[in-house]
Amino acid sequence: MPKPIPPPPSQNPRLSAHQVILRPLVTEKGVHKANRQNAYAFVVATEAAKLDVRLAIEELFNVKVTKVAIQNRKGKIRRSRMRRTSTRNWKKAIVTLRPEFKISFF
């Protein structure tokens, strides 16, 4: 039986770790998940795939990742007088680490 083919990285393989991970998402819910479930949230590049996020987190923080969940978030509608615009769409990644690893943002 042939080996399964691993999923390809994102469409743009030239993204470095610092280009994939834009910033950590530090919220009350995120801090709670980090303390209880060892899961951390990040804002990532919209072109990034799960494999890109996994490799970037492991490279930047020297940790081992067990799971990556990605959410595509819609931008919110904003109004100013007669105009309606929206904020840009963004991508959120929730990264679960092995129990022996932690990430400290503070």
C-alpha positions in Angstrom: 0.0 0.0 0.0 1.6 3.4 -1.0 2.2 6.1 1.6 -0.4 8.8 1.8 0.8 12.1 0.2 1.1 14.9 2.8 -0.9 18.0 2.2 0.9 20.7 0.3 1.9 23.9 2.0 0.1 27.1 1.1 0.0 28.4 -2.4 2.9 30.7 -1.6 5.7 28.6 -0.2 8.0 31.6 0.2 6.3 32.7 3.4 8.7 32.8 6.4 7.6 32.1 9.9 7.3 35.8 10.7 5.1 36.3 7.7 2.8 33.5 8.6 2.2 34.5 12.3 1.1 38.1 12.4 0.3 38.5 16.1 -1.1 36.5 19.1 -4.7 37.0 19.9 -4.8 37.7 23.7 -8.4 37.8 24.9 -10.1 36.6 28.0 -11.4 33.5 26.3 -7.9 32.9 24.7 -6.1 33.1 28.1 -8.7 30.8 29.6 -8.1 28.2 26.8 -4.3 28.6 27.2 -4.5 27.9 30.9 -7.0 25.0 30.7 -6.4 23.3 27.3 -2.9 24.5 26.4 -4.4 26.1 23.2 -3.2 29.4 21.9 -4.8 31.7 19.3 -3.0 33.7 16.6 -3.9 36.0 13.8 -2.2 34.4 10.7 -1.8 35.4 7.1 -4.8 34.6 4.9 -2.6 32.6 2.5 -1.3 30.3 5.3 -2.4 26.6 5.6 -2.4 24.5 8.7 1.0 23.0 7.9 2.5 26.5 7.5 1.1 27.5 10.9 2.4 24.4 12.6 5.9 24.8 11.2 6.0 28.6 12.0 4.9 28.1 15.6 7.4 25.3 16.2 10.2 27.4 14.7 9.3 30.7 16.5 8.6 29.3 20.0 10.5 26.0 20.1 7.5 23.9 21.0 5.8 20.8 19.6 2.3 21.3 18.1 -0.4 18.5 18.4 -3.3 20.2 16.6 -4.0 23.3 14.5 -7.6 24.6 13.9 -8.1 27.5 11.4 -11.1 29.8 11.2 -11.7 32.3 8.3 -13.2 35.4 10.0 -15.4 37.8 8.0 -14.8 41.6 8.3 -17.4 43.6 10.2 -19.6 46.2 8.5 -18.9 49.8 9.6 -20.9 52.9 8.9 -19.8 56.5 8.7 -22.6 59.0 7.7 -23.9 57.7 4.4 -21.1 55.3 3.6 -20.9 51.6 4.5 -17.5 49.9 4.5 -16.2 46.8 6.1 -13.0 45.8 7.9 -10.9 43.3 6.2 -11.3 39.5 6.4 -8.7 37.7 8.5 -7.7 34.2 9.5 -7.4 32.9 13.1 -5.4 29.8 14.1 -5.9 28.0 17.4 -2.8 25.9 18.1 -2.8 23.1 20.7 0.5 22.2 22.2 1.8 19.1 23.9 1.3 19.1 27.7 5.0 19.7 28.5 5.2 22.9 26.4 3.9 26.4 27.2 4.0 29.8 25.4 4.4 33.0 27.5 3.2 36.2 25.9 3.8 38.5 28.9 
